[in-house]
Amino acid sequence: MVARQNAPRAAPRGPAASRRKADRDGDLAMGLPIKGRAAVGKAPPTGPRKDNGRPARGGILGANAQREILRQASGTREVTMKEERANGLRGGLVELKVTGWNKSKASSDADGGVASLIKWLEKKSSIRLGSRARNVKIRKSIVDGTDLIVKVAAEDAVGILRMNGFGWAGVNVAIQRLGGPVQEPTKVSSEAEKTKAMLRGVLERRYDLDSRFLNLSQLAQDEELKNQHIFDSKSTASKFFPAMMRVLELSFDKPEERDAAITSVSLANNDLADLTAVTTLSQTLPKIQNLDLSNNKFAKLENLHSWRRRFGQLQHLILTGNPLEQNEPNFHTEVVNWYPKLRQLNGVQVRTEEDIAKKNSTVDLPFPIRSPHFQDEGGIAEQFVRMFFAGFDNDRAGLVPHYYDEQSEFSYSVNTQAPRDPNEKTAGGEWEGYLKNSRNLKKITQLPARQARKYRGTKAVAEIMAMLPTTKHPDLAAEARKWMVEAKIVPGVPDATGASPAGVDGFLITVHGEFDELKAGQPKRRSFDRTFVLGPGGIAGVRIVSDMLTLRTYGGSQAFEPENFDNWTEPTANAPLPEPAAPGLPAGLSIQQAEQMIAQLAQQTGLTAGYAKDCFDQVGWNYDGAVEAFGRVRAQLPANAFATPAA
């Protein structure tokens, strides 16, 4: 290419160029600023990417067959997230034309702002959300009238092309590849890869590296998403956010890298009435410190319940511009209790550093707890553990109506393969009295047999417990070293009253220990593991939702006994805990998603919710597998397994 004779000389490069004033107000300014509140972070671009290439008819998600793409992108299979080396632009230099820059605020510079523009292009196109950042360099540049022609390595072209339509120094710049459209000429290998590339592009355009801020506000107004018709139907809209979070996860080699790269997120101005569409954010970015939910449609606090205690490091939360401010004027008190490290709510300080330090200080528990994870509230978990095992040993007939109701479930299983304590002198084995009703899922594989060994309601629980041998557990205070107790608060526990469809807060309590089986003639010592899910209700104010007991040959307590018990101090009741997980569900599957799957299967098969859940438990929560499992055992199921006639 021959430059026009009256064109300015090419911009200087190197130290001379770097000394010039760079990027006058050259930050990306593609989205509307968030006003009227304290900003979580510096707003990155949210505006259009103007591709010269016209999208395919109906967008890449227009056809029914292509709706499967987002499901694949959000699935559990491994997807390679390496940059596709500019999607086929391998080797050599690529020429790009930049226009619209000549009337910027930097035009008064000696070179018309060229050096500042080049520096900005290199910096912004080098930003990548992921573990493999790339340092983009412009190899050559020349001014041709109002055009800036730059040459870059083929693998860097995509990063600069992504800046098409971005704001720099008060103007929007247009970038296109000479000799071809903005979109890469080489066709991507599959529609799924094209979708993932699109989602990755959206994330990177909305990410600000300096402030570690991901701006997901006003997604429905994003030009690229509108061109792809993402929000034209509920089907694609509901799959979009989980798919984008999956792409984000796969962009990093380690979760720690992802947590370090993104500390602030905005979901402002998205017309959210609840968290159903965006719930996966808490799984992908559980350690964010700043969260903006302003100017949405949250009318009640229960619309936010699925994120209670989900962000353990949250320091600043913004909820301004939501109807709940008028509907529940005292919402601040409850929200502050959800997040133990929250310092500011709607820009107002709610805790000092001293308050947080005091909250996290070590407090001895009233009775020996043998686990670093014990979270209680009002002494509920402690009182339950004390009362339950005393009642189980001495008065099971009175214990059952005290803690169980008609929706409570109890089951036990015998683990005959568990290792035995080599120092134990008593005879082992003799499980004959237990095996008939044991629900060991590794041995009992048929759905009807599994269901028959799950006992629901006070009458059924009382009858099976009466059949178990009399027991004597060690004293919690005098023989503390024989116990290990874990407890944590979990959301989404079924509400017995039905007032809260999304569930209520409850406790997940796990107990490991031992007991003496007081059988006539030959007492035996056994080890056990017992897991309770508790919810509010019942005579005691606490009801057992689920009780699962595992019995095994005595294996000792060495595995959970401190090395120096005499100098051991109790862990804090308020120590930072892992993010609460849905009990019994695989990682990455929320309670709301599980409930939707159960409801869909129940509608399709006519099963009750309980039997539908059992189908999912049997196949690892795979929907197609659950349908197949139902088909295999349908003829063997009892009449009460069906709420409605099966389809």
N, C-alpha and C positions, 0 to 999 in steps of 0.2 A: 504494500500500500504506500502511495506517495502522499505526503502531507501537503496541504495547501501552503503556498509560499508565505501568506500573511499570518499563518497560524503561529501561536506562541511556541517557544521551545519546549521540548519535553521536560516534565517536572524532574527536578534533581532528586536523586536518591541518596541514601546513606546519612551520615551525621549532619550534613548541611540541611537536609530535608527535615530531620527529626527536631531541629532547633526551632523550626517555624511553629507558630501557634496552631495547634491541632484541634480540629473538631469543635468549632464554635457552636455550642449548643447542639452538638452532633449526636446526642443520644437517640436511640430509636424512639420514635413518637408516633406509633401507629394506632394506639387505642385511646379511648376517652379517659381522661384523668379521673381518679376516684376522689371526690371532693367531700367536704363536710365532716372529715374524721381523720384520725391519725393514720398515716399510711403504714402498711405493713412493710413495704419495701419499695424500691424504685420500679416504676411501672415499665415493663418491657413492651415490645411491639405486639399489637393485636390486630393490625390492619391487613389489608388484602395483599395477596401475592398475585400480581397480574401476569399470568402466563399468556404468551401469544398463542400457544396451542389451544385449540378448542377441546373441552372435555368430551369424552365419549357420550353418546346418547344416553340420557338418564343418569349420567355420572357413573363412577366405578362401582357404586353400590346400588345401581338402579334395578338390575335384573334379580329375579328370585334366586337364581343360582349363585349370584355374587354376595348375597346376604350371609352366606356361610363363611365368607372371608373374615369378617370381624369375629365370628365365633372361633375360628382357627387362631386368629391373632391373639385372642384372650384365653386360649386353652393352655393346657399344661405341657404340651410337647415343646421340645427345645426348638428355638428358631434362631438362626444365625443373624446377629445384629451388626456385623461388621459392615462398614460402608462398602458399597459395591464398586469401589474404585471408579466413582463417577458413572456408574451404570454403563460401562462399556467404553468410556472415553479413556482408553489406556494409551500411555506413551505420548511423547511430544508435547507441544504447547498448543493451547486453545486460545483463540482470540475472542474477546468479549467487548461489547460496546456499551458504554455508560453514558446516559443522557439525562438532562434535567438538572444537572449539578451546577451549571454555570451562573445561576442567579441566586446562589446560596449566600448565607451570611459571611462565608469565607471568601467571597469573590474579590474583596479588597486586598487580599494577600498579593504579594508580588507575582506569584504564579497562578493567580486566580482561584486558589484553594485546592489545586491539584494534589499537593503533598498531603494536605489534611484529609482529602477524600481517600487517597490510597491507603493511608494509615488506618482510617476508619474501616475501609473494606477488609483489610487484612485482619484487623482485630475482631470484627464482628463475625466474619465468615469462619474464623478459627474456633468459634464457640461450638462445642458439641456437648450434648447431654449423654454422657457415657464415659466409660473407662479409657477409651482410645481417642484422646483429643488430637487434633492436627493443627500444626502451625502453618497457616496458609501464607504464601508469599507471592506477590505480583512480580514477575520476572522482568517485564518490559512495559513501558507505557508511552503513549504519544497522544497529543491533542490534535484532533482533526476538526476544526471549526468549533461547534458546540458539543462535539462528541469526544469522549475520552476512550481511546482504544487501549486495552490492557491485554497482556499475554500471561497466562498462568499455566502451570502444569495441569495435565488433563485431570488428574485426581483431585485438583483443587477447584475445578470449574463449578461443580455442583454447589459447593459452599458459597461461592460468590453469587451464582445465579439465584440462590435462595434469598439474597438481599434485594431482589427486584421489588420495587414499590415501597421500600422502606424510607423512612424520613431521616434526612441528614442535614444539619445546619439550616433548618427552616424550609427545606424543599424535599420533595419525593424524587428519588432517583430511579430510573428505569435501566434494567440490565438485560441484555440479550446476547446470545451466542451468534457471532457472525457466521453466515452460511447455514443457519438452522434455527429452529424455534427455541424458545426458552427451555422448554422441556427437553430432556435428553433424547437424542435421536434413536439410541438403541433401545429396543423394546424390552421391558422388564420381563423376566422369565415367567411370572405368574401374576394373576390378579391379587393373590394374597400378599406377594412381595410388594406390589404396587401400593396396596392399602397400608402396609406397614411403613413404607417409605413416606407416604402422605402423613400418617400419624406422627412419625418421627419429625417430619418437617414442621408440623404444627407445634409440637413441643419445643423444638429448638427456636422457632420464631418467638415464642412466648417466654423464653427463659432469659433471665438477666444474670450473667455470670458474677458480676461484681457484688450484687446483693444476695445472690443465691436464691432468687425469687422466681417462682413459676406462676405466671399470671394466666389463670384459666377463667377469667371473667368474660362475660358476654360471648360465650361460645357460639350461640345461635347467630351472632352477627359477623362471625369470622367469614371473610369472603371465600377462602378456600374450602371451608366446610360447607358453605352454601352452594358452591359450585359442584360439590360432590353429593349434594342432596341428602346429607346425613340426617337432617332433622325433618325431612319430608314425611316420614312415617314413624310411628312409635316403635316399630320393630328395630329399625336401624338406629334410632336415637337411643334406645335402651341398651344396645350392644356397644355403642360408641365409647363411652367412658371406660368401662372395664377393659376394652381392647386397647385403648390408649394407655391405661395404667400397665397393662401387660407389656406393651412395647417399651414403656419407661423402665420396667423391671429388667428386661432383657438387654437394655442398653448399657448396663453396668455389670462388671464381673462379680462384685460383692455388694451385699446390702449396705455395708458400712460406707462404701463409696457413694452410694445413692443418698444415704442420710446426710453425708457431709456436703454433697453438691446442692441439695435443696433443703432449706430451712424455713422458707416462707411460701405460702400458697394463698392465692385469692380465687374464690369461687363467687365473687360478687356479681350481681346483675345477671343471674341465670334463671330467674323465675322458678327457683326451687321451692316446692311446698313441703318436701321431706327429703330424706337423704338416700332414698332408694336408688336413684340413678347414679349417685356418686359415692356410694358406701365403700367401694374398693380403695378409695384414697387412704383410708385409715390402715389398710393392709400394706399398701405399697410404700407409703411415707408415714410410718407410725411415730417418727421422732421429730416432726416439724415443730418449730418453736412459735410460729406466727401463722394465724389462720383468719382469713377475711371471708365472712359469710354475709356481708351487708347487702341490703337492697334486694332481698329475695322475698319469698312468700311464706316463711315459717310463721304459722299462726299460734302454735302452742309449743311448749317445751317438749312435749312428747314427740313432736316431729324431729327432734334432735337426739332422742334417747339412744339410738343405735351408736352414737359417738360418745356416750358417757364413758369417761375414764379410758378412752381409746388413745389419746395422745398424751403419753406420760411426760413429755418434755414441753408441753404447750405453755408459753409464757404470755402471749397476747392474743386475745380473741375479739373479733369485731362482729357484732350482731345488729348494728344500727340499720334502720330502714326496713325492719321486718315487723309484721303486725303483732308479734308476741310482745313488743314493747308496750302496746296499749292493752292487749288482752291479759297479760300477766305482768303487771308493773313490778312485782317483787321477784322476777325471774333471776336477778343477779345472785341472790343468796344460794340458790340451788346450783347454778352454773359454776360458781366458785368452788363448791364442794366437789364437783366432778373432776377438776383438774388441780392436783395438789401443788403444782409449780406455777400456776397462773398468777401473773403479776398485774396485768392490765386487762380490763374488760371495757370495750368501747372507749378506749383511750383514757380510762380512769383507773388509778392505782387501787388495787383491791388487796394486795399483800406487799409487805416490805421484805427485804432480804432476811431480816431478823425473824420474821414470821415463818418463812420457809425453812430456815435453819432450825428453828424450834420444832417445826412439824416433823422434820426428818431426824430429830434426835432420838437416841436409843432409849426405849422404855421397856423395863422388865415386865413380862407378862405374868399374870397371876398364877399360872400353872405351867409346868415345863412343856414348852413346844420345841420339838426337835428338828425344826426345819427353818431355813432362812426366809421362807415364804409363808408368812402368816398375816393375813389382812382381816381385821375384824371391824365391826361397827356396832357400838353400843353393847359389846360383850356378847353378841348373839351367837357367834360361832363357838366361843369358849363354853358358854352355858349349854349349848346343844351337845358338844362332845362329852361334857361331864354327865349330863342327864341321860343321854342315850345309852351309853355303855353300862351305866348302873342299872338302868331299866332292862336292858337286854339280858343281863345276868340274873336279875332278881324277879322281874315281873313283866314278861313279854305280853301277856294278855292286856295289861294296863298301858303298856308302851305303845302298842299299835294304834289305838284310837287317839292317843295323845299327839302323835306326829304324822300319821298316815291318814289319807282320805280316799275317796272313791277313784281319784285319778292317779294316786300314787302307784309306783311300780317297784317291785322287788324281784331280784333274781340272785342266784348264787351259782358259782362254778367251782369245780375241783381241778386244781392243777397238779396232776400226779407226777409230772416231770420236773418239778421244782427241786433245786439242790437241797440236800439235807445237811444240817449242822453236824460236822464230824464228831463233835464232842457230845452230842445228844445220845444218851444211853437208853432211852425208852424205845420201845418197838415202834416202827413206822407202819405206814400202809393202813389197811383195813378201811377202805373208803366205801364198802358195799352199801352202807346205809345212806350215803350221800349221792351216789352216781345216778340213781333213778331220776332225780329231779335236777341234776347238774346241767347248767346251760353253758358248757364249754364250747364256744363257737368254732374252735378248731376241730372238734370231734362231732358236734351236732351241726350238720350242714343243710338239712331240709328245713324249709320255712315253717311248716306246720309243727314240727318237733321243737323248733326254736321258740315258736309262739306259745306252745303249751307249757314251756318252762319259764315263762315270764308271768308273774303274778300281779294282778292289778286290783286295787280296792282293799278296804280294811278286812273284809271277810277272808279273801284269798290269802292275803299277807299273813293274817293271824294263824290260819290253818297251816301254812307251810313252816312258819317259824316255830309253831308248837311241835312239829315233827323233828326239828333239829335238836341235838343233844344239849343239855344244860352246860353253861360255860361259866368261867370265872376269869375275868381280865385283870391284869396287874393294876394296882392302885396308881392313879395318874400322878399323885404327889410323891408317894414313897418310892415308886419304882419308875421314875421318869425315863431312865435310860432304855426302857423296853418299849418306848413309844416313839413314833414320828408322825406329826400331824401337820398337814398343809391346808391352807385356806386362802381363798381369794374371792373377791366380789366379781360376779359375772352378770352381764346384761342379758336380756332376752329370755329370761325364765318364764314359762307359761303362767299367765295370770289366771288363778282359779275363779276369780269373779267375772272374767271376760271384759272388764272395763278397759283394759289396755291390750289391744290386738298385737302390738309390737312386743309385748312382754314386759316384765318388771325386773328390777335388780334382785339377784339372789346370791347364794354362796355355793362354790364348788369346794367341797372338803374331802381330802384324801387322808386316810389313816392307815398306817402300817404298824403291825404289832404282833402280839401273840396272846394266846389264852389257853387255859387248861380245860379240857373236855371232861366233864365229870360223869363219865359213863360208869355204871355199876360194874365193879370187878376189876376194870383195867383203865384207869384215868390216862388220858393222852394229852400231850402238849402239841398244839398246832400253831402255825403262823397264818396270818391273814392280811389281806389288803381290802379296804372297804372305801368305796367312793360314793359320796352323797351329793345330790343337787338339792338345795333348799330354796324355798320361796316363801313369801309371806302368806299367812292364813292359818287355819286350823285352831284347835283349842289353845295351843301354846303360843299362838302368834307366828309360829314357824311350821311349815308343812314340808314333808319329804316328797319331792317330786320324783326322784329316782334314787334307788339304793341298790348298789351292786357289790356283792361280797365274793371275794375269791379266797378259797381255802387251800392250804398247801402244807406239806410236811414241815415240821419245825426246822427253820433255817437259821435261827439265831438273830441277834440284833446288831451284829458287828458292822453291817453295811451302813447303818445310819447312826452309830454311836460316835460322839466326838472323841478325838484322840486323847484329849485331856479333859475329862468330864468335870473334875473338881474345879478347874479354872474356867470352865465354859460359862459364858454369859448369854442371856437370852437375846435373840435378834430383835430388831425394832419391829413394832407392829405397823409402822408406816414406811418401811423401806420401799424403794422403787421396785415395782413388780413388772414382769413381762406383760405385754398387751393381752387383755383378757381374750380368750379364744372360746368359741362356741363348744360346749362339752359334747364329745362324741362325734364331732364333725371333722372332716379332713381339713388340713391347712388350706387357707384361701377361700373356703366356702363359708359365707356368712349365714347367720340364723335366718335372715330374711330370704336369702336365696334358697336355703333348704326348705323353708315353709312354702315357698312358691312351687318348688319341685314336688313336694308332698301333695299340695292341693291339685296340681296338674295331673299327677298319677292317680289320685283318688277320683278325680272327675272322669278320667279315661277308663278306669277299671271298675269303679263302683266300690272300691275298698274304703274302709274307715281310715282315718288319718294314722292311727296306730299301726295298722297292718301295712299301709303304704310306706311308713317310715321303716318298718322291718325289712321290706323289700330293698330299700336303699342301703340299709346297714349291711345286708347280706352281700351286696355287689360293690361296696365301696363308693356309693353315691354316684353311680353312672346310670343316667336315665334309661338308655336303651337296654342296659343290663337288667334294670329293675323290671321293665316290661317283660323281658324274656323270662325272668325268674317267676313273675306272676303267672305267665302262661304255662310254665311247667307244673306249678303246684295248685293251680286254680281249682281243679276237681277235688283236691284234698282239703281245701279250706272249710272251716265251719261256717254256718250261716251268719253268725255274729261278726264275721270278718267283713261283711258287706254292709255299707250304709245305704246304698241304693242298688237296684238290680244292675249287675255288671253288663257293660256294653258288649 
